[in-house]
Amino acid sequence: MMLTGDKGPRRLTGDKGPRRLTGEKGPRRLTGEKGPRRLTGDKGPRSLTGEKGPRSLTGEKGPRSLTGEKGPRRLTGDKGPRRLTGDKGPRRLTGEKGPRRLMGGKGPRRLTGDKGPRRLTGDKGPRRLTGDKGPRRLTGGKGPRRLTGDKGPRRLTGEKGPRRLTGEKGPRSLTGEKGPRSLTGEKGPRSLTGEKGPRSLTGEKGPRSLTGEKGPRSLKGEKGPRSLKGEKGPRSLKGEKGPRTHSPVFPCTCLFPDSLKATMALKKALRTAHRKVAGGSMPIRPQMKAFLLLFSRATMSGRIWSVFFSRKSCVGIHECERETEIKKRSVHESEREQGRECTCEREERERQIKKESA
């Protein structure tokens, strides 16, 4: 029978009969064998089986409290309650000494550092941060050096790591043995093979781009862009003179001789060139006279001329035989003779309108 004996007075909480804390035997209304354990694990009353009543509240053999004689020692680090018997239990994350967690028979060695995944602070953990050999799972030849320079773990491939950064035949790094010599002007990295690439933005002899045979010599100044060297670079960025069309040191200026604006620009170019070539030691007036004389002759001929300066600070005027410019000049004159608006004037007006609108 499940419920036998006298009923005890009801408690206000409705849990179980009185005499729980007096140490007597309490009502025998719950008899029978042991029921399933409660979820809390503190030997609560055997629930609904009813064979042997629960002794949980009698005080003699009931669930021992935290301060009792033989209570569960979960918080003291000793052996836990008897319900935890058998082989290894999983370790708890808190690291306290719960029932057979860290003191058990042969618990899992996940956190002991023997052969499991080693922790950073374990006995034989990976020495990645100390520069020694890495964990055993990384075996094989040496991999590429890490950026910090200390011996990192060999990469996951095992055998011989790629020599990308060793400087043998891969794309060489800046600090390698045989790295690219792009900063010294010698042959660049071998990855740049083939014929000459497109010219750079300067339009002269810029570094041959990604398909060039020899690497860019942009900073050595041999045949790279001469703007860095300061001697023969294009001066178009300064707005002073256009790029040269002939071989002398200073750029020449191609113009229509009857253009007043071009004349003034040419005089200014002459003064600047004289100062640079002669260092200001030679008088500029004779050269200006010679220039104006030759320029007046060029005006009479109606041709397009180019003024340039040689290394010896002498002035010369060279006829620029560019067919496109001469053809443009002839078309301009024929349109004026017919009383029509010439193409160059129309283009100039459209250019001015665009500039004002912008």
N, C-alpha and C positions, 0 to 999 in steps of 0.2 A: 504494500500500500504506500502510496506516495506521501500522504499527509496524515500523521498520527500524533497523538499527544494533545495536551491542552493548548489552547491558543493564548499567547501572551498578549499583554496590552499593546495596542497599536502605538507606534511612535508617530511623532508629528510629521516626520519626513516620509513615512510610509515605506521605509526600506525593509528592515527586518525587526524581529522581536526584541524585547529588552534583554537585559543581562549580557549585552555584548561586552561591555567593558569591565564586568565584575569578575571575570575569570571562571564563572561556573560553566555548566554544560549547556545552558540555553535550551530552547525548545527543540524537541526532536521532530519537528514537523517535516523536515526534509531529510529523508533517509535514503539509503541506497549507496551504490558505488559512486565512484568519482565521475563527474560529468566533464564535458569538454572545458578546457581552460578558457578563461575570459581573455578578451583582447588585451587587457592591461597587464596580464601576466602575474597578478598578485594573489593567486589562489582564491579567487572569489567563490561564491556559492555555486555548487554544481547545478548547472542550470535546469533544464527541464527533464532530465532523465529520472531523478528522484529515487535512486536506489539507496545510496547512503547519503544522508542529508549533509549539506555543506557545514563544515566546521569553521567557516570563515569568521563567524562573529562570536565564537565562544571564548576566545582568548587562550584556550589551552593549545589546540593544534590548528587553530585557524591561520589565516594569512598573517604572517608576522609583519608588524609595522616597521617603520624605519628605525625606531628606537628599541625594538625588542631584542630578545637574546639571540634568536636565530633568524632574524629578519634577512631579507635579501640584501646582499652586500654590494649591490651594484655601484653605489657611490663610494665605496671604500677601496675598490681595486682588487678585492679578493675574488674568490670564486663566486660566480653569479648564482642565481636560483637554479634549482636542480632541473628546471625545465629545459635548460640549455645543455644537453648532453650530446655525446657523439663526437663526430669528427670536426674538422675545421669549420668554423663559421666565418663569414666574410668580415673583414676588418671594418671598423667604423671610421668614418672620415674625421671625427673629432679627436681621435687619438687618445681618449680617456681609457681607463682600464675597465671596460664593461665586461660582461660575461664572456670569458675566454676569447676576447678579441685579440689582445696583444700577448696574453700570457698563455694562450691555449696550447693544445698539443702540437699539432703541426699545421698551423694556419697557412693560408696562401701567402706566398713570399712576394707578393706584388710590391710591397713597400720596403722590403728588407734590403734591397740592393744587391742580392746575390746574383741571380741570373735573370731577373725580370727586367722590365724597362727601368733603367737606373735613373734615380733622381739626380738633380744637380748637386745636392749636398751629400749624396750617399757615399758608401765605401768606394765602390768601383764604378762610379757613375761616369758618364762621358766627360772627357776633359776638354771639351770644346773651348772653355773659357781660359784654360791654362796653357794652351798651345801644345799639349801632349797629344798622344794618339787619341783619336776619336773613339766612339763606342764600337763594339765589335761588329755591329751590323754593317758598318761602313768599311769594307775591306778592299784590297786591291792597291794599284799604284797610286802615286800622288796625284791629286787633282790640281786644278789651278789655284794659285794662291788667293787668299781672301784679300779684300781691300785693306784690311788692317795690317796685313803682313805676317800675322802669326799663323801657325800651322793649323788651319781649319780642318774639319773632318773631310775625309776623302769623299768625293761625291758619290751619288747613289749608283753609279754605273759599275763600280767595282774595279775594273781592270786598270787601264791607264786613262786618267781623265783627259778631256780634250785640252790641247795646248793652246787654247785661244789666246791666252795672255802671256805665253812664254816668249813670243817673238820669233819663232822659227819660220813658219810659213803661213801662219794665220794672219788675219788683219792685225797688224802690230799695234800695241798700245803706245802711249806717249813715253812710258818709262821703260819699255822693253829694251832688249839688247840691240836688235836690229829693227827698231821701230821705224815708222815713216819719217823720212827726212824732209818733210814739207816745210819745216821751219828753218832748215839749213840751206835749202835751195838745191839739194842734190836730188837723186831719183826718189820719187814718191813711193808709196806703198804699191806692191805688185798687183793689187786689185785694180789699179788704173791701167788697163792695157788697151791697145788698139791705136787707131789713128788720132789725128788731132780732133779735139772736140770743138764745140762752138766757142766763138770768142766771148770774152767776158764783157761786162757792161761798159768798160772803158773804151772798147772798140779797137784798142791797139794790139798789143800782144799779151793779153791777159793770160792767167793760168789756164792751161788746157783742162777742160772740165773733167767729168768723170770717165771720159773715154780716151784721154790723152795717153801718149806713149810714156813720156817722161812726166814725172809728177810736177805739181805746180811749183814754180820757183818764185812765187809772188813776193817773198820777203827777202830774197837774196839780191834782187836788182839786176841780174844778168840780162834776162830777156823777159822778165815779168812786166807787170804794169809799171810804167816809169813814173807814175804819179807819186809813188812812195819815195822814190829816189830824189825827186825834186829837180831833175835836170831837163828831161825831155818829155815830161808828162803833158797830157792835154790840158790846156788852160781854159777850156770852155766853161768850167764850173764857176770861174771867177767873173765871167761876163766880160773879160777884157778882149781877148783875141780868140779867133777860131782855131781849130786844129790845122796844123801845117799841111801843105800840099806838096812840098818839096823837101829836099834833104837838109837844109841848113838847121842851125841850132834853134832859132826862134821862129815861131809860126808866121807864115805870110798871110796877107789879107787879099782876097779876091774881091773885086768891086767893079761897079760901073764908074768910069772916070768922072762923069758929070754929076755924081752924087755928092752933095755937100756934107752930108752926114758921114759918108765913107771917108771923105777927105779929112775931116776932123779926127775921126777914129784912127786914121793912118798916121797923122801927125803925133797923136798921143802914143801910138805904138812905137813910132820912131824914137821919141824921147826915152821911153822906158827901155827899149832895146839898147840904146846908146849907153845909158847908165849901167846896164848890166854887163855889156861887153867891154866897154872902155873904162868902166869904173869911175866915170865922171871926169877923167883926165883930159880927154880930147874935146875940143870945142864943138858944140853941136850946130852952130850957125852954118858953117860951110856944108855940112851934110844936109841941113834943111834946104839950103839953096839948091843943091844938086837934086834933091828929091822933088822940089817944086818945079824945077825946070823939066825934068823927065816926066813929071805928072802932067804938065801942060801939053807936052807932046803926045802923051797917051790920050789926052782928052780930044785932041784934034783927030786922032786916028779912029776914034769911036770903038776901040776894041776893049776887051776885058783884060785887065792887067793884074799882076800880083806883085806885091812888094815884099821883099824878104831881106834878112840881114845875115851876113856870114859871120864866121868866128873872128875875123879881123876887123870887125866894126865898120865895114864899108856897106854902102847902100846900093841896091840894085833893083831895077824893075824888070820883071820877067813877064812875057806875054803868056797868058794862060790859055792854051789851045783846047778849051773844053767845048765841044760842039754843042752841048745842050745849052750852055749859057749864051753862046753866040746866036744860036737859033732863037732863043727866047728874046734876045735883043732885037733881032731882025723882025720878029713877029710884032714886037712892041712898036717899032717904028712904022711898020706898014699899017697897023690899026690906027695910029695917030694921023697918018696921012689921009686915010679914008674918013676921018672925022668920027670914028666910033670910039667907044670906051674900050681901052685896051684891057687885055686879060689881067695883067699884073696889077693895074689900078683897081679892077673889080675885086681881085683876090685880096688886095691890101685893105679895101673897104670892108669886105666881109670879115677879115681877120680883126679889124678894129671893133666891129660890131660884136663879135664873139667875146673879145676881151672886155668890152664895157659891160656886156650882160653877165659875164662871170664875176 
